[in-house]
């Protein structure tokens, strides 16, 4: 079974899935495999992936395990990809997706957005050593690229100096082979340009990775996740993750009058239906409606 999962993970990488996405798909499929082996009392074989068993699995997940609609739909999507890997007739088409409350992806409110920016600026202002200053300038540049340019953390990690074009008042960043093996160019405003330049002035970055950690090695996605969470706490927001900052950029673009097509291009979405989520209300919007009644 381990070999099958390794082959599946390699299949995902070969089809342009990021390491994080591939890991999520494998985890979802392993969950089904574990359930299936318990149900049959034997090792998994592809014939166990059929309509009848999927319906039973849906009942187990939704009724017994109280899995949310969004999580069940993700499980189903992962199994659909697994079916493609196995080369089987697709039994997932006969299984209903679950309907959940449709809300916009979680993003920062205007107040939280300002506090996040302030926390990053304060870290720079209060740095007392050269090493502390380099780290604070790096952190501010990373947060800026996530929250103002809408980059994914994996895209920030992969940036090289050649990816950046920085002018006096504006710039651009080239994202190569992003999710779905798609290239795109994202414009940068003056604040973003200034934050990146300030970091580059002290980083000594050559033609390699722009963002490095304490020991000079390239910053990893896990490091960015911890960094963002730390600044979220400093900003009195609570738990903040990098994708929330990406969602914040998209939400702010929409509020500023950008079209769905424009936001889809900036985010690198292959389908405009994915971008359409940003036209949905936030939970805070619903709270305001109730409070105003």
C-alpha positions in Angstrom: 0.0 0.0 0.0 2.9 2.4 0.8 4.2 1.9 -2.7 0.9 2.7 -4.2 0.7 5.9 -2.2 4.2 6.8 -3.2 3.3 6.2 -6.9 0.2 8.3 -6.4 2.2 11.2 -4.9 4.7 11.1 -7.8 1.8 11.1 -10.2 0.5 14.3 -8.5 4.0 16.0 -8.7 4.2 15.0 -12.4 0.9 16.7 -13.0 1.9 20.0 -11.5 0.6 19.7 -8.0 2.6 21.4 -5.2 4.2 19.3 -2.5 1.6 20.6 0.0 -1.3 19.8 -2.3 0.0 16.4 -3.1 0.4 15.6 0.6 -3.2 16.7 1.2 -4.5 14.4 -1.6 -2.5 11.5 -0.3 -3.8 12.0 3.2 -7.4 12.1 2.0 -7.0 8.9 0.0 -5.3 7.1 2.8 -8.3 8.0 5.0 -10.6 6.2 2.6 -8.2 3.3 2.2 -8.0 2.8 6.0 -11.9 2.9 6.2 -12.1 0.4 3.3 -9.7 -2.1 4.7 -11.5 -2.1 8.0 -14.9 -2.6 6.2 -13.5 -5.5 4.2 -11.1 -6.9 6.7 -8.3 -7.2 4.0 -5.7 -5.1 2.2 -7.0 -2.4 -0.2 -7.5 -3.3 -3.9 -8.8 -0.8 -6.5 -12.1 -2.7 -6.9 -13.0 -1.5 -3.4 -13.3 2.0 -4.9 -16.9 1.6 -6.2 -20.2 3.5 -6.0 -21.6 1.4 -3.2 -18.6 1.7 -0.9 -18.3 5.4 -1.6 -22.0 5.9 -0.5 -21.2 4.0 2.7 -18.1 6.1 3.2 -20.1 9.2 2.7 -22.5 8.1 5.4 -19.6 7.4 7.7 -18.0 10.7 7.1 -21.0 13.0 7.2 -23.3 11.2 9.7 -21.0 9.4 12.0 -17.8 11.5 11.9 -19.6 14.8 11.4 -17.3 15.8 8.7 -18.1 19.3 7.3 -19.5 19.8 3.8 -16.3 21.5 2.6 -14.1 18.7 4.0 -16.3 15.9 2.4 -16.2 17.7 -0.9 -12.4 17.8 -0.6 -12.3 14.1 0.2 -14.4 13.4 -2.9 -12.2 15.6 -5.1 -9.1 13.8 -3.9 -10.7 10.4 -4.6 -11.6 11.6 -8.1 -8.0 12.3 -8.8 -7.0 9.0 -7.4 -9.4 7.2 -9.7 -7.7 9.0 -12.6 -4.3 7.8 -11.4 -5.7 4.2 -11.2 -7.2 4.4 -14.7 -10.6 3.3 -13.5 -14.1 4.2 -14.5 -15.1 7.1 -12.3 -17.5 6.1 -9.5 -17.3 9.5 -7.8 -19.7 11.1 -10.4 -22.6 9.2 -8.8 -21.8 10.6 -5.3 -23.4 13.9 -4.3 -21.3 16.8 -3.2 -22.4 18.2 0.1 -24.0 21.7 0.3 -22.5 23.9 2.9 -22.8 27.6 3.8 -21.2 29.6 1.0 -19.0 32.3 2.3 -16.0 34.1 1.0 -12.6 32.7 2.0 -11.4 34.0 5.4 -9.5 37.2 5.1 -8.4 40.1 7.4 -10.8 42.9 8.1 -9.7 46.4 7.3 -8.7 47.0 11.0 -6.8 43.6 11.1 -5.1 44.5 7.8 -3.8 47.8 9.2 -2.7 46.1 12.4 -0.8 43.4 10.5 1.0 46.1 8.5 1.8 48.0 11.7 3.2 44.9 13.4 5.6 44.3 10.5 6.7 48.0 10.6 7.1 48.0 14.3 9.4 44.9 14.1 11.6 46.9 11.8 11.5 50.1 13.9 12.4 48.2 17.2 15.2 46.0 15.8 18.3 46.4 17.9 20.9 44.3 16.1 22.0 43.9 12.4 20.7 40.3 12.4 17.4 41.4 14.0 17.1 44.1 11.4 17.7 41.7 8.5 15.1 39.4 9.8 12.5 42.1 10.4 13.0 43.6 6.9 12.7 40.1 5.5 9.5 39.4 7.4 8.0 42.7 6.3 8.8 42.0 2.6 7.4 38.5 2.8 4.1 39.7 4.5 3.9 42.5 1.9 4.1 40.0 -1.0 1.5 37.8 0.6 -0.9 40.6 1.6 -0.5 43.1 -1.2 0.5 41.0 -4.2 -1.5 37.9 -3.3 1.3 35.4 -3.7 1.2 31.9 -2.4 3.8 31.0 0.3 5.3 28.5 -2.1 5.7 31.2 -4.7 7.4 33.5 -2.2 9.8 30.7 -1.2 10.8 30.1 -4.9 11.5 33.8 -5.7 14.9 34.6 -7.1 16.4 38.0 -7.7 15.8 37.5 -11.4 12.1 37.3 -10.7 11.9 40.9 -9.5 11.8 44.1 -11.5 11.9 47.1 -9.1 11.5 50.7 -10.2 11.3 53.9 -8.3 7.5 53.8 -7.7 6.4 50.5 -9.0 7.6 47.0 -10.0 6.6 43.6 -10.9 7.3 40.0 -9.9 7.4 37.1 -12.3 6.0 33.8 -11.0 7.3 30.9 -13.1 5.7 27.5 -13.2 3.1 28.3 -10.5 0.2 26.1 -9.5 -1.1 24.4 -12.7 2.3 25.0 -14.3 1.2 28.5 -15.2 3.5 31.6 -15.4 2.2 35.1 -14.5 3.4 38.6 -13.9 2.1 40.4 -10.8 2.4 44.2 -10.5 3.9 45.7 -7.3 2.8 49.0 -5.8 5.3 51.5 -4.2 4.9 50.1 -0.6 5.7 46.6 -1.8 8.7 47.9 -3.9 10.1 49.9 -0.9 9.7 46.9 1.4 11.5 44.5 -0.9 14.3 47.0 -1.7 14.9 47.7 2.0 15.3 44.0 2.6 17.6 43.4 -0.5 19.8 46.3 0.6 20.8 44.3 3.7 20.3 40.7 2.6 23.2 40.4 0.2 21.0 38.1 -1.9 22.7 37.2 -5.2 21.0 35.4 -8.1 19.7 32.7 -5.7 16.7 32.6 -3.5 15.6 36.1 -2.3 14.4 35.0 1.1 16.7 33.1 3.4 16.6 31.9 7.0 19.0 32.3 9.9 21.7 30.0 8.5 21.6 31.3 4.9 19.5 28.6 3.5 16.3 29.3 1.5 13.3 30.1 3.6 10.7 27.2 3.6 6.9 27.3 3.5 6.8 26.1 7.2 9.0 29.1 8.1 6.6 31.5 6.4 3.6 29.9 8.2 5.3 30.3 11.6 6.3 33.9 10.7 2.8 34.9 9.7 1.3 33.3 12.8 3.7 35.2 15.0 2.9 38.5 13.4 -0.8 37.7 13.7 -0.4 37.3 17.4 1.6 40.5 17.6 -1.2 42.3 15.7 -3.8 40.9 18.2 -5.6 39.1 15.5 -5.2 35.5 16.6 -4.2 32.7 14.3 -3.3 34.0 10.8 -2.0 31.8 8.0 -0.4 32.8 4.7 -3.4 31.9 2.6 -5.5 34.3 4.7 -3.2 37.1 3.6 -3.6 36.0 -0.1 -7.3 36.1 0.4 -7.0 39.6 1.9 -5.3 40.8 -1.2 -8.0 39.4 -3.4 -10.8 40.8 -1.3 -9.2 44.3 -1.3 -8.8 44.2 -5.1 -12.5 43.3 -5.4 -13.5 46.1 -3.1 -11.4 48.5 -5.1 -13.4 47.7 -8.3 -11.3 45.0 -9.9 -13.1 42.5 -12.2 -13.2 38.8 -11.7 -11.0 38.3 -14.7 -8.4 40.8 -13.4 -8.4 39.1 -9.9 -8.1 35.7 -11.5 -5.1 36.8 -13.5 -3.4 38.4 -10.4 -4.0 35.2 -8.3 -3.1 32.8 -11.1 -6.4 30.9 -11.0 -7.0 28.6 -14.0 -10.8 28.9 -13.5 -12.7 32.1 -12.9 -15.2 30.0 -10.8 -12.5 29.7 -8.2 -12.2 33.5 -8.1 -15.9 33.9 -7.9 -15.7 32.9 -4.2 -14.6 36.4 -3.4 -18.0 37.9 -4.4 -19.6 35.9 -1.6 -20.3 37.5 1.8 -17.9 37.1 4.7 -19.2 35.8 8.1 -18.5 39.3 9.5 -20.9 40.7 6.8 -23.6 38.4 8.1 -22.9 39.5 11.7 -23.3 43.1 10.7 -26.7 42.3 9.1 -27.9 40.7 12.4 -26.6 43.5 14.5 -28.2 46.2 12.4 -31.6 44.6 12.5 
